[in-house]
Amino acid sequence: MPDWELVDYDHSRGIRKYIAAGEDRDSVLVRTQTDDYIVIERNKAAQQEDFDRRSEMWHAASIPTSVMYEWLTRFGVNAWNPAHADAVKKLLNSSDYRWCKVKNIIL
């Protein structure tokens, strides 16, 4: 079992980065961990803020990595695939994942 060492923590995004020596000691292992509750709380706070609806571009959502993995395994939706954009919008507009949006808008 590797002995993981924390090398970086970005509190604003809830991301921790760890490193460890590989079993053969000639390699390095890297692990990233996300604190989803930080992203969720930030999204909920942002939903309460007003924004200019006339703007050409809006920040629509912050989706935790664990949610993207859930979408991929449960629904076959890859959030990074442009061909899946309609499915991502449908999931973001659902009541189950509305907390991923940073604005109270329908996508």
N, CA, C and O atoms as CSV, one atom per row, in Angstrom:
chain,resi,resn,atom,element,x,y,z
A,1,MET,N,N,0.854,-1.191,0.000
A,1,MET,CA,C,0.000,0.000,0.000
A,1,MET,C,C,0.892,1.244,0.000
A,1,MET,O,O,1.752,1.389,0.869
A,2,PRO,N,N,0.692,2.139,-0.967
A,2,PRO,CA,C,1.538,3.338,-1.047
A,2,PRO,C,C,1.337,4.259,0.156
A,2,PRO,O,O,0.263,4.304,0.756
A,3,ASP,N,N,2.388,4.980,0.484
A,3,ASP,CA,C,2.338,5.982,1.541
A,3,ASP,C,C,2.114,7.337,0.875
A,3,ASP,O,O,3.065,7.962,0.407
A,4,TRP,N,N,0.853,7.799,0.830
A,4,TRP,CA,C,0.484,9.014,0.103
A,4,TRP,C,C,0.879,10.257,0.884
A,4,TRP,O,O,0.721,10.316,2.104
A,5,GLU,N,N,1.398,11.255,0.160
A,5,GLU,CA,C,1.784,12.528,0.758
A,5,GLU,C,C,1.021,13.652,0.055
A,5,GLU,O,O,1.054,13.759,-1.171
A,6,LEU,N,N,0.336,14.486,0.835
A,6,LEU,CA,C,-0.395,15.631,0.278
A,6,LEU,C,C,0.612,16.664,-0.219
A,6,LEU,O,O,1.478,17.101,0.539
A,7,VAL,N,N,0.505,17.052,-1.480
A,7,VAL,CA,C,1.436,18.037,-2.034
A,7,VAL,C,C,0.760,19.358,-2.381
A,7,VAL,O,O,1.435,20.380,-2.507
A,8,ASP,N,N,-0.565,19.352,-2.538
A,8,ASP,CA,C,-1.265,20.593,-2.880
A,8,ASP,C,C,-2.726,20.476,-2.471
A,8,ASP,O,O,-3.338,19.415,-2.594
A,9,TYR,N,N,-3.278,21.593,-1.977
A,9,TYR,CA,C,-4.704,21.638,-1.647
A,9,TYR,C,C,-5.249,22.989,-2.058
A,9,TYR,O,O,-4.836,24.023,-1.533
A,10,ASP,N,N,-6.182,22.976,-3.004
A,10,ASP,CA,C,-6.847,24.190,-3.471
A,10,ASP,C,C,-8.217,24.237,-2.796
A,10,ASP,O,O,-9.167,23.597,-3.248
A,11,HIS,N,N,-8.304,25.001,-1.710
A,11,HIS,CA,C,-9.534,25.030,-0.914
A,11,HIS,C,C,-10.709,25.597,-1.711
A,11,HIS,O,O,-11.842,25.146,-1.543
A,12,SER,N,N,-10.451,26.584,-2.577
A,12,SER,CA,C,-11.551,27.203,-3.318
A,12,SER,C,C,-12.223,26.222,-4.275
A,12,SER,O,O,-13.417,26.348,-4.545
A,13,ARG,N,N,-11.480,25.251,-4.790
A,13,ARG,CA,C,-12.049,24.247,-5.685
A,13,ARG,C,C,-12.208,22.891,-5.023
A,13,ARG,O,O,-12.795,21.980,-5.607
A,14,GLY,N,N,-11.688,22.747,-3.800
A,14,GLY,CA,C,-11.816,21.488,-3.072
A,14,GLY,C,C,-11.016,20.354,-3.671
A,14,GLY,O,O,-11.449,19.202,-3.643
A,15,ILE,N,N,-9.837,20.671,-4.221
A,15,ILE,CA,C,-9.029,19.646,-4.880
A,15,ILE,C,C,-7.740,19.415,-4.092
A,15,ILE,O,O,-6.993,20.348,-3.798
A,16,ARG,N,N,-7.503,18.147,-3.758
A,16,ARG,CA,C,-6.273,17.735,-3.078
A,16,ARG,C,C,-5.455,16.881,-4.046
A,16,ARG,O,O,-6.001,16.031,-4.750
A,17,LYS,N,N,-4.137,17.117,-4.076
A,17,LYS,CA,C,-3.241,16.317,-4.914
A,17,LYS,C,C,-2.236,15.608,-4.020
A,17,LYS,O,O,-1.624,16.216,-3.141
A,18,TYR,N,N,-2.077,14.313,-4.261
A,18,TYR,CA,C,-1.172,13.480,-3.487
A,18,TYR,C,C,-0.167,12.812,-4.410
A,18,TYR,O,O,-0.435,12.607,-5.594
A,19,ILE,N,N,1.014,12.468,-3.849
A,19,ILE,CA,C,1.987,11.653,-4.570
A,19,ILE,C,C,2.461,10.531,-3.653
A,19,ILE,O,O,2.377,10.622,-2.428
A,20,ALA,N,N,2.955,9.488,-4.275
A,20,ALA,CA,C,3.521,8.355,-3.532
A,20,ALA,C,C,4.517,7.646,-4.443
A,20,ALA,O,O,4.430,7.723,-5.668
A,21,ALA,N,N,5.452,6.963,-3.823
A,21,ALA,CA,C,6.398,6.156,-4.589
A,21,ALA,C,C,5.696,4.883,-5.039
A,21,ALA,O,O,4.898,4.308,-4.300
A,22,GLY,N,N,6.002,4.445,-6.266
A,22,GLY,CA,C,5.448,3.200,-6.771
A,22,GLY,C,C,6.058,2.010,-6.054
A,22,GLY,O,O,7.051,2.148,-5.340
A,23,GLU,N,N,5.470,0.855,-6.242
A,23,GLU,CA,C,5.955,-0.357,-5.573
A,23,GLU,C,C,7.400,-0.672,-5.930
A,23,GLU,O,O,8.151,-1.174,-5.093
A,24,ASP,N,N,7.792,-0.381,-7.158
A,24,ASP,CA,C,9.168,-0.672,-7.574
A,24,ASP,C,C,10.135,0.445,-7.193
A,24,ASP,O,O,11.335,0.336,-7.445
A,25,ARG,N,N,9.633,1.501,-6.596
A,25,ARG,CA,C,10.405,2.674,-6.166
A,25,ARG,C,C,11.037,3.446,-7.327
A,25,ARG,O,O,11.747,4.427,-7.106
A,26,ASP,N,N,10.780,3.006,-8.559
A,26,ASP,CA,C,11.293,3.712,-9.727
A,26,ASP,C,C,10.198,4.539,-10.409
A,26,ASP,O,O,10.434,5.149,-11.452
A,27,SER,N,N,9.019,4.556,-9.824
A,27,SER,CA,C,7.910,5.301,-10.415
A,27,SER,C,C,7.225,6.137,-9.341
A,27,SER,O,O,7.390,5.907,-8.143
A,28,VAL,N,N,6.457,7.110,-9.805
A,28,VAL,CA,C,5.713,7.997,-8.913
A,28,VAL,C,C,4.236,7.854,-9.219
A,28,VAL,O,O,3.836,7.872,-10.383
A,29,LEU,N,N,3.422,7.713,-8.186
A,29,LEU,CA,C,1.970,7.643,-8.331
A,29,LEU,C,C,1.386,9.005,-7.973
A,29,LEU,O,O,1.858,9.663,-7.046
A,30,VAL,N,N,0.369,9.422,-8.699
A,30,VAL,CA,C,-0.305,10.699,-8.445
A,30,VAL,C,C,-1.783,10.416,-8.256
A,30,VAL,O,O,-2.380,9.660,-9.022
A,31,ARG,N,N,-2.370,11.021,-7.241
A,31,ARG,CA,C,-3.800,10.842,-6.956
A,31,ARG,C,C,-4.422,12.218,-6.718
A,31,ARG,O,O,-3.839,13.069,-6.046
A,32,THR,N,N,-5.599,12.417,-7.273
A,32,THR,CA,C,-6.342,13.657,-7.064
A,32,THR,C,C,-7.656,13.325,-6.377
A,32,THR,O,O,-8.333,12.365,-6.744
A,33,GLN,N,N,-8.009,14.118,-5.385
A,33,GLN,CA,C,-9.254,13.908,-4.633
A,33,GLN,C,C,-10.038,15.216,-4.615
A,33,GLN,O,O,-9.471,16.288,-4.404
A,34,THR,N,N,-11.328,15.117,-4.837
A,34,THR,CA,C,-12.182,16.303,-4.867
A,34,THR,C,C,-13.154,16.287,-3.695
A,34,THR,O,O,-13.790,15.271,-3.418
A,35,ASP,N,N,-13.262,17.419,-3.013
A,35,ASP,CA,C,-14.257,17.589,-1.961
A,35,ASP,C,C,-15.516,18.167,-2.603
A,35,ASP,O,O,-15.649,19.384,-2.738
A,36,ASP,N,N,-16.432,17.295,-2.996
A,36,ASP,CA,C,-17.615,17.724,-3.744
A,36,ASP,C,C,-18.469,18.729,-2.980
A,36,ASP,O,O,-19.090,19.597,-3.593
A,37,TYR,N,N,-18.511,18.627,-1.670
A,37,TYR,CA,C,-19.371,19.528,-0.902
A,37,TYR,C,C,-18.957,20.986,-1.085
A,37,TYR,O,O,-19.805,21.875,-1.002
A,38,ILE,N,N,-17.675,21.252,-1.331
A,38,ILE,CA,C,-17.230,22.629,-1.559
A,38,ILE,C,C,-17.809,23.144,-2.870
A,38,ILE,O,O,-18.284,24.278,-2.936
A,39,VAL,N,N,-17.773,22.329,-3.902
A,39,VAL,CA,C,-18.334,22.708,-5.204
A,39,VAL,C,C,-19.841,22.910,-5.074
A,39,VAL,O,O,-20.385,23.879,-5.606
A,40,ILE,N,N,-20.510,22.015,-4.380
A,40,ILE,CA,C,-21.963,22.096,-4.211
A,40,ILE,C,C,-22.348,23.375,-3.470
A,40,ILE,O,O,-23.253,24.091,-3.899
A,41,GLU,N,N,-21.671,23.665,-2.367
A,41,GLU,CA,C,-21.996,24.870,-1.592
A,41,GLU,C,C,-21.705,26.138,-2.388
A,41,GLU,O,O,-22.458,27.109,-2.301
A,42,ARG,N,N,-20.614,26.140,-3.167
A,42,ARG,CA,C,-20.291,27.301,-3.996
A,42,ARG,C,C,-21.364,27.496,-5.070
A,42,ARG,O,O,-21.768,28.625,-5.346
A,43,ASN,N,N,-21.824,26.399,-5.672
A,43,ASN,CA,C,-22.876,26.493,-6.687
A,43,ASN,C,C,-24.162,27.044,-6.092
A,43,ASN,O,O,-24.796,27.914,-6.688
A,44,LYS,N,N,-24.555,26.546,-4.915
A,44,LYS,CA,C,-25.786,27.013,-4.274
A,44,LYS,C,C,-25.703,28.498,-3.941
A,44,LYS,O,O,-26.684,29.226,-4.095
A,45,ALA,N,N,-24.541,28.948,-3.487
A,45,ALA,CA,C,-24.368,30.375,-3.183
A,45,ALA,C,C,-24.440,31.204,-4.463
A,45,ALA,O,O,-25.042,32.278,-4.472
A,46,ALA,N,N,-23.837,30.718,-5.533
A,46,ALA,CA,C,-23.855,31.444,-6.809
A,46,ALA,C,C,-25.259,31.537,-7.386
A,46,ALA,O,O,-25.570,32.501,-8.086
A,47,GLN,N,N,-26.119,30.552,-7.109
A,47,GLN,CA,C,-27.489,30.578,-7.612
A,47,GLN,C,C,-28.279,31.741,-7.014
A,47,GLN,O,O,-29.265,32.189,-7.600
A,48,GLN,N,N,-27.853,32.225,-5.861
A,48,GLN,CA,C,-28.556,33.320,-5.197
A,48,GLN,C,C,-28.118,34.690,-5.728
A,48,GLN,O,O,-28.786,35.693,-5.478
A,49,GLU,N,N,-27.008,34.732,-6.453
A,49,GLU,CA,C,-26.491,35.997,-6.972
A,49,GLU,C,C,-27.204,36.376,-8.264
A,49,GLU,O,O,-27.613,35.512,-9.040
A,50,ASP,N,N,-27.347,37.673,-8.481
A,50,ASP,CA,C,-27.963,38.169,-9.711
A,50,ASP,C,C,-26.914,38.189,-10.823
A,50,ASP,O,O,-25.717,38.237,-10.538
A,51,PHE,N,N,-27.339,38.153,-12.063
A,51,PHE,CA,C,-26.414,38.210,-13.187
A,51,PHE,C,C,-27.089,38.904,-14.357
A,51,PHE,O,O,-28.315,38.992,-14.419
A,52,ASP,N,N,-26.277,39.397,-15.285
A,52,ASP,CA,C,-26.770,40.112,-16.453
A,52,ASP,C,C,-27.212,39.107,-17.517
A,52,ASP,O,O,-26.378,38.476,-18.167
A,53,ARG,N,N,-28.512,38.966,-17.689
A,53,ARG,CA,C,-29.049,37.999,-18.648
A,53,ARG,C,C,-28.807,38.420,-20.096
A,53,ARG,O,O,-28.977,37.613,-21.010
A,54,ARG,N,N,-28.413,39.666,-20.312
A,54,ARG,CA,C,-28.146,40.141,-21.671
A,54,ARG,C,C,-26.749,39.765,-22.137
A,54,ARG,O,O,-26.424,39.928,-23.313
A,55,SER,N,N,-25.924,39.267,-21.234
A,55,SER,CA,C,-24.561,38.895,-21.585
A,55,SER,C,C,-24.557,37.780,-22.630
A,55,SER,O,O,-25.471,36.956,-22.669
A,56,GLU,N,N,-23.535,37.758,-23.465
A,56,GLU,CA,C,-23.459,36.744,-24.511
A,56,GLU,C,C,-23.041,35.383,-23.973
A,56,GLU,O,O,-23.320,34.357,-24.593
A,57,MET,N,N,-22.370,35.367,-22.817
A,57,MET,CA,C,-21.878,34.108,-22.278
A,57,MET,C,C,-22.065,34.093,-20.761
A,57,MET,O,O,-21.824,35.090,-20.081
A,58,TRP,N,N,-22.497,32.948,-20.248
A,58,TRP,CA,C,-22.691,32.765,-18.807
A,58,TRP,C,C,-21.936,31.542,-18.336
A,58,TRP,O,O,-21.750,30.582,-19.084
A,59,HIS,N,N,-21.505,31.586,-17.096
A,59,HIS,CA,C,-20.985,30.381,-16.446
A,59,HIS,C,C,-22.226,29.618,-16.007
A,59,HIS,O,O,-22.953,30.075,-15.125
A,60,ALA,N,N,-22.475,28.469,-16.607
A,60,ALA,CA,C,-23.729,27.751,-16.382
A,60,ALA,C,C,-23.653,26.724,-15.266
A,60,ALA,O,O,-24.620,26.554,-14.523
A,61,ALA,N,N,-22.508,26.024,-15.128
A,61,ALA,CA,C,-22.450,24.932,-14.156
A,61,ALA,C,C,-21.018,24.625,-13.747
A,61,ALA,O,O,-20.069,24.892,-14.485
A,62,SER,N,N,-20.886,24.057,-12.551
A,62,SER,CA,C,-19.630,23.471,-12.069
A,62,SER,C,C,-19.981,22.058,-11.642
A,62,SER,O,O,-20.645,21.849,-10.627
A,63,ILE,N,N,-19.531,21.098,-12.423
A,63,ILE,CA,C,-19.911,19.707,-12.192
A,63,ILE,C,C,-18.745,18.967,-11.558
A,63,ILE,O,O,-17.680,18.869,-12.168
A,64,PRO,N,N,-18.918,18.442,-10.345
A,64,PRO,CA,C,-17.838,17.679,-9.710
A,64,PRO,C,C,-17.458,16.458,-10.552
A,64,PRO,O,O,-18.298,15.873,-11.234
A,65,THR,N,N,-16.207,16.096,-10.492
A,65,THR,CA,C,-15.697,14.958,-11.255
A,65,THR,C,C,-16.454,13.681,-10.916
A,65,THR,O,O,-16.726,12.864,-11.795
A,66,SER,N,N,-16.795,13.510,-9.640
A,66,SER,CA,C,-17.513,12.301,-9.238
A,66,SER,C,C,-18.890,12.230,-9.897
A,66,SER,O,O,-19.380,11.140,-10.189
A,67,VAL,N,N,-19.513,13.377,-10.131
A,67,VAL,CA,C,-20.813,13.409,-10.814
A,67,VAL,C,C,-20.630,13.062,-12.286
A,67,VAL,O,O,-21.443,12.338,-12.861
A,68,MET,N,N,-19.562,13.576,-12.899
A,68,MET,CA,C,-19.293,13.222,-14.299
A,68,MET,C,C,-19.082,11.714,-14.436
A,68,MET,O,O,-19.548,11.102,-15.397
A,69,TYR,N,N,-18.386,11.126,-13.483
A,69,TYR,CA,C,-18.163,9.676,-13.507
A,69,TYR,C,C,-19.491,8.933,-13.330
A,69,TYR,O,O,-19.737,7.927,-13.995
A,70,GLU,N,N,-20.336,9.428,-12.438
A,70,GLU,CA,C,-21.659,8.816,-12.234
A,70,GLU,C,C,-22.471,8.870,-13.522
A,70,GLU,O,O,-23.094,7.877,-13.897
A,71,TRP,N,N,-22.476,10.011,-14.202
A,71,TRP,CA,C,-23.209,10.145,-15.457
A,71,TRP,C,C,-22.699,9.160,-16.490
A,71,TRP,O,O,-23.479,8.556,-17.226
A,72,LEU,N,N,-21.377,9.001,-16.542
A,72,LEU,CA,C,-20.777,8.098,-17.520
A,72,LEU,C,C,-21.157,6.649,-17.237
A,72,LEU,O,O,-21.487,5.902,-18.158
A,73,THR,N,N,-21.111,6.249,-15.965
A,73,THR,CA,C,-21.394,4.851,-15.630
A,73,THR,C,C,-22.884,4.534,-15.594
A,73,THR,O,O,-23.283,3.439,-15.991
A,74,ARG,N,N,-23.711,5.457,-15.133
A,74,ARG,CA,C,-25.154,5.193,-15.021
A,74,ARG,C,C,-25.919,5.460,-16.314
A,74,ARG,O,O,-26.829,4.714,-16.675
A,75,PHE,N,N,-25.535,6.545,-17.013
A,75,PHE,CA,C,-26.327,6.987,-18.163
A,75,PHE,C,C,-25.572,6.932,-19.491
A,75,PHE,O,O,-26.165,7.143,-20.549
A,76,GLY,N,N,-24.273,6.652,-19.444
A,76,GLY,CA,C,-23.470,6.646,-20.669
A,76,GLY,C,C,-23.234,8.034,-21.227
A,76,GLY,O,O,-22.975,8.186,-22.421
A,77,VAL,N,N,-23.321,9.061,-20.373
A,77,VAL,CA,C,-23.154,10.451,-20.807
A,77,VAL,C,C,-21.754,10.925,-20.430
A,77,VAL,O,O,-21.388,10.944,-19.255
A,78,ASN,N,N,-20.981,11.306,-21.438
A,78,ASN,CA,C,-19.632,11.826,-21.221
A,78,ASN,C,C,-19.717,13.348,-21.292
A,78,ASN,O,O,-19.930,13.909,-22.367
A,79,ALA,N,N,-19.555,14.008,-20.170
A,79,ALA,CA,C,-19.700,15.465,-20.100
A,79,ALA,C,C,-18.684,16.198,-20.974
A,79,ALA,O,O,-18.921,17.348,-21.344
A,80,TRP,N,N,-17.570,15.570,-21.309
A,80,TRP,CA,C,-16.540,16.200,-22.129
A,80,TRP,C,C,-16.752,15.964,-23.624
A,80,TRP,O,O,-16.030,16.534,-24.442
A,81,ASN,N,N,-17.713,15.147,-23.987
A,81,ASN,CA,C,-17.965,14.832,-25.391
A,81,ASN,C,C,-19.004,15.808,-25.949
A,81,ASN,O,O,-20.145,15.805,-25.485
A,82,PRO,N,N,-18.644,16.645,-26.934
A,82,PRO,CA,C,-19.606,17.599,-27.501
A,82,PRO,C,C,-20.863,16.931,-28.051
A,82,PRO,O,O,-21.928,17.549,-28.075
A,83,ALA,N,N,-20.757,15.692,-28.489
A,83,ALA,CA,C,-21.923,14.977,-29.010
A,83,ALA,C,C,-22.935,14.664,-27.903
A,83,ALA,O,O,-24.087,14.344,-28.198
A,84,HIS,N,N,-22.527,14.750,-26.650
A,84,HIS,CA,C,-23.411,14.465,-25.519
A,84,HIS,C,C,-23.970,15.739,-24.875
A,84,HIS,O,O,-24.544,15.677,-23.787
A,85,ALA,N,N,-23.810,16.884,-25.529
A,85,ALA,CA,C,-24.231,18.169,-24.961
A,85,ALA,C,C,-25.709,18.191,-24.582
A,85,ALA,O,O,-26.063,18.699,-23.518
A,86,ASP,N,N,-26.570,17.650,-25.430
A,86,ASP,CA,C,-28.006,17.646,-25.124
A,86,ASP,C,C,-28.308,16.796,-23.888
A,86,ASP,O,O,-29.155,17.166,-23.075
A,87,ALA,N,N,-27.628,15.669,-23.745
A,87,ALA,CA,C,-27.836,14.802,-22.576
A,87,ALA,C,C,-27.325,15.485,-21.307
A,87,ALA,O,O,-27.938,15.350,-20.247
A,88,VAL,N,N,-26.214,16.215,-21.401
A,88,VAL,CA,C,-25.683,16.956,-20.244
A,88,VAL,C,C,-26.681,18.030,-19.827
A,88,VAL,O,O,-26.956,18.194,-18.639
A,89,LYS,N,N,-27.226,18.762,-20.800
A,89,LYS,CA,C,-28.226,19.793,-20.487
A,89,LYS,C,C,-29.450,19.179,-19.808
A,89,LYS,O,O,-29.978,19.733,-18.844
A,90,LYS,N,N,-29.893,18.034,-20.318
A,90,LYS,CA,C,-31.057,17.361,-19.731
A,90,LYS,C,C,-30.777,16.982,-18.275
A,90,LYS,O,O,-31.630,17.177,-17.409
A,91,LEU,N,N,-29.601,16.448,-18.007
A,91,LEU,CA,C,-29.247,16.077,-16.633
A,91,LEU,C,C,-29.144,17.312,-15.741
A,91,LEU,O,O,-29.622,17.293,-14.607
A,92,LEU,N,N,-28.528,18.387,-16.239
A,92,LEU,CA,C,-28.396,19.613,-15.444
A,92,LEU,C,C,-29.754,20.241,-15.154
A,92,LEU,O,O,-29.932,20.852,-14.101
A,93,ASN,N,N,-30.704,20.106,-16.053
A,93,ASN,CA,C,-32.037,20.677,-15.838
A,93,ASN,C,C,-32.919,19.788,-14.962
A,93,ASN,O,O,-33.985,20.216,-14.521
A,94,SER,N,N,-32.480,18.553,-14.708
A,94,SER,CA,C,-33.277,17.652,-13.862
A,94,SER,C,C,-33.184,18.084,-12.395
A,94,SER,O,O,-32.221,18.735,-11.990
A,95,SER,N,N,-34.183,17.718,-11.617
A,95,SER,CA,C,-34.181,18.079,-10.201
A,95,SER,C,C,-33.063,17.383,-9.438
A,95,SER,O,O,-32.629,17.878,-8.398
A,96,ASP,N,N,-32.588,16.243,-9.935
A,96,ASP,CA,C,-31.528,15.507,-9.248
A,96,ASP,C,C,-30.178,16.213,-9.295
A,96,ASP,O,O,-29.363,16.050,-8.386
A,97,TYR,N,N,-29.935,16.993,-10.339
A,97,TYR,CA,C,-28.617,17.608,-10.509
A,97,TYR,C,C,-28.674,19.124,-10.650
A,97,TYR,O,O,-27.704,19.723,-11.114
A,98,ARG,N,N,-29.764,19.757,-10.269
A,98,ARG,CA,C,-29.873,21.209,-10.426
A,98,ARG,C,C,-28.836,21.957,-9.594
A,98,ARG,O,O,-28.503,23.098,-9.913
A,99,TRP,N,N,-28.320,21.340,-8.538
A,99,TRP,CA,C,-27.298,21.973,-7.703
A,99,TRP,C,C,-25.953,22.074,-8.416
A,99,TRP,O,O,-25.038,22.725,-7.911
A,100,CYS,N,N,-25.819,21.444,-9.575
A,100,CYS,CA,C,-24.589,21.586,-10.374
A,100,CYS,C,C,-24.578,22.919,-11.124
A,100,CYS,O,O,-23.513,23.408,-11.503
A,101,LYS,N,N,-25.755,23.506,-11.338
A,101,LYS,CA,C,-25.828,24.778,-12.052
A,101,LYS,C,C,-25.461,25.918,-11.102
A,101,LYS,O,O,-25.728,25.850,-9.902
A,102,VAL,N,N,-24.850,26.960,-11.649
A,102,VAL,CA,C,-24.480,28.116,-10.844
A,102,VAL,C,C,-25.470,29.274,-11.023
A,102,VAL,O,O,-25.377,30.286,-10.328
A,103,LYS,N,N,-26.394,29.125,-11.934
A,103,LYS,CA,C,-27.457,30.103,-12.149
A,103,LYS,C,C,-28.790,29.372,-12.239
A,103,LYS,O,O,-28.852,28.234,-12.702
A,104,ASN,N,N,-29.841,30.025,-11.799
A,104,ASN,CA,C,-31.183,29.440,-11.891
A,104,ASN,C,C,-31.741,29.700,-13.284
A,104,ASN,O,O,-32.586,30.573,-13.482
A,105,ILE,N,N,-31.253,28.926,-14.237
A,105,ILE,CA,C,-31.667,29.063,-15.617
A,105,ILE,C,C,-31.956,27.664,-16.168
A,105,ILE,O,O,-31.477,26.657,-15.645
A,106,ILE,N,N,-32.740,27.634,-17.221
A,106,ILE,CA,C,-32.987,26.370,-17.926
A,106,ILE,C,C,-32.054,26.363,-19.130
A,106,ILE,O,O,-32.054,27.292,-19.938
A,107,LEU,N,N,-31.271,25.319,-19.235
A,107,LEU,CA,C,-30.303,25.227,-20.341
A,107,LEU,C,C,-30.959,24.602,-21.563
A,107,LEU,O,O,-30.310,24.438,-22.596
